[in-house]
Structures are given as structure tokens and as C-alpha cells.
């Protein structure tokens, strides 16, 4: 509902300012998509500080019940591998370790575990879903209110 109200506000504001239907439609569509993508990619991940888990690489592969990374319903921001001190490994460093395990002829998980390599997951837990929805809805409703206010001001000004 908040997105629909925002789209209405953007479209009516574009129409009131441009006074031409087709250009107003194009501007409204572009503004709506730009706002949604900006919020989804930049603002939404910053609504709260994500949590981080670090666990040693299991020797025999993943085991049931072992939470090495975020759960199924959690929003994963990043995952990867870190060294024994917690420093995150680059993809190049990980692939070098993978190549070394292949050259040594050992199981990759055993190789990583022996060197203290850990799996990490940066995530927002699933219980933050409704909080994030409310934050985003409030943001879009507020902007829609401002845009509709611009429309009322613009139309009243034209009538005088």
C-alpha cells in the first residue's frame, strides 16, 4: 500500500509540474524505479546493524544442527571464510587454499579446518522482517505525503 501511495504521489506530482501526460508518465516511472532501487540496495541494509556468525569449518562437511551461517529465512548480506584471527579471506586467498588442498590430495574441509579457517555469515535475522517493513512503509508514505502536498500547492497556485 505504501508503494502504491508513493507511485500515486510521484505520478500526480509529475503531472502537475510537467502538465503533459506522456512525459509525466515517463518521469514518474523513472522516479519510482529509482527510489525503489535506491532504498532496496542502499537504505534497507542499513536499517539495523547486521549480525555476524563465525564457526570453524566442519571436518566432515556440514553437519545437521550446526549453524555455520545464517538460517533459511534470514536475510544474508554476506558470507565467506576468515582466518583464525577472524580476518576475512579474499576470493583469491580462498582459491589458493583450495588449490593447495587439491595439490595435497586432502579433503578441502579437513584442510581448511587444520589451518583454523572459519566460515562467517553476515545477516539480518528473520525476526527483523516486520520492523524493516514498517520503516520502509513509513518512509514511502512520508515522501508520498510531501509529493501530494506539492500537487495541492501547485494546483491551488495555478487556480489563483
N, C-alpha and C positions, 0 to 999 in steps of 0.2 A: 504494500500500500504506500509506503514511503517513497519508493522508486517511482510509482505511478504519479503521485502528487508532485514529485520533483520534475518528472517529464512534462507534466501539465504546466508547471511554473516556467520551465525553460521555454517550452513552445509558445506559451502566451506572451512571455516577455519578448522573445524574438519577434513574434508577430506585431506586437505593439510598437517596438522600436523600428523595425525594418519596414513595416506596412506593406509587405509584399509576401504572398503566401509561399511560393516555392523557395525563395532564398531563406525565409524564416524557417521552413521545414528543414532545409539543409543545415542551417546554423544550429537549430535545436537538436537534430540528430547527432551532429558532431560534438556539441557541448555535453549532451547526455552521455555519450560513449566515453568522452574524455574524462568526465567527472567520475563515472563508474570505474574505469580502469585505474585512475589515479588513486581512488580510495581503496580499491581491491589490492593494488600492488604496493602502495606506499603507506597509506594510513592504517589499514586494517592490521597488518602485522605489528604495529606499534601501539595498539590499544592497551596492551599489557606486556610486561616482560615475559618472554617465553622461558619455560623450564628446560633444564638440561639434565640428561642422564648419561652416566659413563659406567660401563661394565666391561670386565675383561672379555676378550674373545673366548667363547667356549671351546674347549679342546676337541670335543666330538661334534662340533657344529651346533646349531640352535637346539636347545632343549625345551620341552614343553614347560610352561610356567615361568620361564626365565625371561624377565623383561629387560632385554638389552637395548631396546629402543622404544619409542612411543607405541601406544596401543592402536588398535584398528580404527577407533573413532576419533583419535587425537589428530590435530592439525599439525603435520610435520613441516617445520620450517627448513630444517637441515639435518642431514645425518652423515656419518662418516666414521673415520678412525682417528685415534690420537695415540701418542706415545705414552710411556709410563708416567711422565710428568704431567700429562693432560694437554700437552701441545697438540693441536690438530695437524694431521698429516695432509700434505697436498696430494692431489691425484698422482702426481709424478712419484712422490715418495712411496705411496701405497703400491703403485705398479712395480717399482723397484723391488719392494719386499715380495710381491707376488712372483716376480721373475726369479728372485733368489730362492724362494721356496720350490719353484719348478726345477731350477738347476740342482738344488739339493735333493730333489726327489721325495720331498716330505709333503705331508698334508698341509694345506695353507693355514687352516685354523690352528693346528699344532705349532706351526712355525711362528705365527703371529702371537699366540699365547706365550710361547717360550721367551719372546722378546718384550713382553709386557704391553703389547698393543691392546688398546681398548676400543670398543665401539661407543660412539656417542650419538645422541639424538637430541635435537633442539626442537621443542614443540609447545603448542598451546593445548592443554588438556581439554577433553570434550565438554567438561562442565562449564567452560567459559563461553560456549556457543551462544546462549541467550543473552549474556552480558554484551557480547560483541554485536549481536543483532540489535539490541536496544541502543547502543552507542551509535551505530550506523543509521538506524531509523531516525534518531533524534537529529543527527547531522543533516540528513536529506530533508526532513520536514522543516528544519530551521531555514535551510537555504531556499526551499520552496516557498516558505512564508515571505522571505525577503523578495524573491522574484515576483510573487503575486502582488506584494506591496508596490513594486516598481511598475507593474502593469496598471494598478489602480491609479497611481500618481500620474503615469503617462497619459492614460485615457482622460482623467479629470483635467489635466493641463491642456489637452487638445480641445476640450469642450469649452474652455473659458475664452 
